[in-house]
Amino acid sequence: MQSLDLAATTQLLRTAARVLILGHERPDGDCIGSMVALALGLRAYGAAVQAWSTDAAPPRYRFLEQLVTPPLHHNFSEFDLLVLLDTATTQRAAIAPAAFAAGVPSLLIDHHLPVETNATYACIDPRASAAACIVYDLLLALPTPLTAPIATALYAAIITDTGNFTYQNTTPRTFAIARALLETGLDVAAISSQIYNSVPVTQLHLLREALATLELTNNGAGAFMYLSKDTLRRYNATSLDVEDFVNYPRSLDSALVAATLMELPENGHVRISLRSKSSAVNVNLLARAFGGGGHVCASGAVVKEPLAAFLPRFRAAFSHYIEQYQPT
């Protein structure tokens, strides 16, 4: 994999006439917003662009331009370039692995630390608050007009990945980009309302069920809750319906680390979401212990065993992990 700076990445995008834009599994706001913004920008520049994902976007982001579709075919060789956004490994791409075996150059654009990958190129900036911040710089460099739909997608991506500018990844550069986007005439209240005030009733029912399982460990320094596959089936729910539930145990005043565990109805595996309040507490280390990974303050994993069997092991590992951050 060859690392590219902003100028080299811009030149690569300029020379690609047929581009396929991809995101990661279970796309979040940064992923969807970055995909939509880059697709619109490259189309405005003159490229023929498709944006595909095998995983649907959460309902809260469907107000954005509806450019992301399920894969239309498997002839990946018809593209000049594959662009994968918001992940530093092709293994998390929401596309069949055959896409990266078709001989087409691939480009990662991300703000996560790089990991081993079979991509051709990578434009990675861990200092960026979101992948959308890198996309913003690339669109300015192309150059392409910063239209209202592009600005909306970028702003939605940035606020979701910074927790409305409250997470530690928020920097002066983040606010500078947000200001530039607002100067296009964005209705930020409408965007925030679409994302944060459009919860279906199913999510509230599931939240009630999850909160009933809330457990505290290490004198409240750890907090987690869980949902079984039977509960999800009872409400005909999917993983999209529990997005961001981990923020509820994280909001406890005593909590250093929070987690949610969800037993997937389709296979009985357990998906773990981990969050910490401070970069001094690296939940990526705990995620890696379960075969996962991610950010210092936000990570996850999938464990291939039933929830009932996994819970005792998780409790022990969770408590032991937190002990290292507590004063003796």
Helices and strands as residue ranges (DSSP letters): E 2-3, H 6-14, E 18-22, H 29-45, E 48-52, G 59-61, E 68-69, G 76-78, E 81-85, G 90-92, G 97-101, E 106-110, E 121-124, H 131-141, H 148-161, H 172-182, H 188-196, H 201-211, E 215-217, G 218-220, E 222-227, H 229-234, G 239-242, H 247-250, E 257-263, E 270-276, H 283-289, E 293-294, E 298-303, H 307-323
